[in-house]
Amino acid sequence: MANERITEDMVEAQLRSLGFYDDEEAIIVEKQQSTVVAIRKALSKASKRGKGGEAIRSTLSPPRPRRTWS
């Protein structure tokens, strides 16, 4: 659907602005589907209306800067 694509683009832009794409090895951003079995299982039971059972709830925060030791 067109609306879902617009939302996906908005989320990607926000994640980029927060630095989620800066280090490709530190954080993996998966679109549409996950390769993680636990996430796929939870999402299969989720509902867009919030009545489909257990869903994943998480808070996104920017990655922490890496410490450099002098």
N, C-alpha and C positions, 0 to 999 in steps of 0.2 A: 504494500500500500504506500501511497505517496506520503501520507502523514507520518508513518513509521520511519520512512527514509529521512524526512526532515528532522524528526526527533533524534535519529541516530547521528545525523550530521551535527546537530547542536551539542549533543553529548560529547562527540569526538572533539569538537572545537574547545569545549570547556576543559576536557581532560588534557588537551595539548597546552592550554593556557596555564594549567596547574602543574605542568611538568611530567605528566604520566608517560609521555612518549620520548622523553629526553634520553633515557638509558634503556635500550631495547632488551637488555639482559636482566634488569632489576624488576621490571614489571611487564607482564604480558597482557595486552588488552585484546580480548576476544570479542568479535562481533558475531551476532546472530546465534551462534552455537558455541558451546564450550567443549573442550576435549577432556575436562575434568568430570569423571563419572558422578561424583557427589553433587556437583552443580547441575549436571544434566538431569539427574533424578529429581532434585528439588524443583527445578524449573518445569519438569513434566507434570508436576502436581499443582503448579501455581496457576492462578487465574488472573486475567486482566481486571476483573471486577473485584478481586480480593476475596472471593468465596470458594476458591478451588483447593483449599487445604493449605498445607505448609508451603511457604514461599521463602526465598532468601531475602533477608533484610540486612543491608549493610550501609555503612556510611563511607563515602569516598573522601579521602583527604590526600593532599599532595604528598609525594614521597619525601622522606626525610633526607636532608643533604648528607652526603657521605663525609665522614670525618677524615681530615688529613692530619697526620701526626707530624709535627716538626721536630 
